[in-house]
Amino acid sequence: MENIQKLFNTAQTIGQLPNSACTDAFKETLLKAINEYCRLKRLSFSEKRLWIAFKLMEVSDFIHPESLWLMLKEDKTPISIGCVYTNLKLMEAAGIAEAQSAGSRLILYKIRAAHH
């Protein structure tokens, strides 16, 4: 599989990113926002982070991290549940995703509407 960082650095390759119901322009905006936040926080830009973001974009409402993880597993994406939780919290901190409390310890996530 191609390195996502190489894809990000080559503007013409945005269409080669994972397919979803979202537009290429939105994918590019999301990709840039994640990359900028990671650079600011001195985090590496990971392929798994991108897969989580694109799968979250496909969901129209708030979703539980475990449900998102199961969707990724159905797509044969090799990813741990801990990676999903960590990256959702990172995306919330970056302003890319929003969180909603649905109980004492239950937090649901979705892509922030401002990015659409």
N, C-alpha and C positions, 0 to 999 in steps of 0.2 A: 504494500500500500504506500502511496506517495506521502512524503513528509508534508504535513499541513503548513508548517512554517514556510516551506518552499512555495506552496500554493499561495500563501498570503503575500509573499514578496513578488509574485508575478501576477500583475493585474488581469491579464487575459485568461487566467485559469479559474476565475471565480465560478464558472459554470461546471467545473470538474468537482466541485465540492459535493458532499452528500445530497442526494435528491430529497426534497420535501415539498409540501404544498405551498411554501413561502416563495416569494419572488427573489431573484438573484440580487436585486438592489438591497432588500432587507437582509439577506444573508451577508452581503458585503458590509453593511452597517454594523451588524451584530459581530461579525468577525473582527472588524476594526476596533469596536468598543472593548471586546474581550482582550485583544492584543494590547491595546493601550493601557488597560487596567493592569494586566500582567506585567508589562514593562515598568509601569509606575511602582508596582509592589515588588519588582525584581523576582517575579515568578516565571518559570518557563511556560511557554505556550504549548499545551498538550493537545494531541489529537482527541483524546477522550473528553476533554473539556468541550471541544467543538461538537462532538457527537451528542453530548448531553444538551447543549444549547439548542442544536437543531431539532432534537427530539422534543424538547420542551416547547419549541415554536409550533410544532404540529398539534399541540394540545390547546383547545380553545378556552378551557377554564382552569382553575387551580387544580393541581394534582399532588398527590402524596409522593415523596421521593421513592418509596418502595414500588409504587405503581409505575413510575417512570423507569426505574431500574428493570422491572419485568418487561416493559416494552422494549427496552434496549436489548435485553437477553433474547427476546423473541426474534429480534433482527440479527442475532448471532454476534452482537457486539461484546467483546471480552472486557468486562468492566465489573468492579466490585461495588457493593452497595455503599461502602464507605466513601468511595470515589464520587458517587452520585451526591451523597449528602454534603461532602466537602465542597464540591464544585457549585452546588446550588447556593450554598451560603456565600461563596465567593462571588457568584453572579448577582446575588442580592446586594452585597457590599459595593459592587461595581455599578449598581443602578440598572442592571440589565434585566433582572428578575425582581418580582415582588413576592413577599411572603405574607401569608394570612394565617393567623392562629385559628384553629378549629377545635379547640379543647385545651386541656391543661398542658399536654405535651405534644400535641399534634400540630404540625406546621405544614401548610400546603404552599406550592409555588406555581408561578406562571410568568411568562415573558411580560415585561412592563409594556403597557399599551403605547407609550410614547415612542417605542422603537418601531411600531407598525407603520 
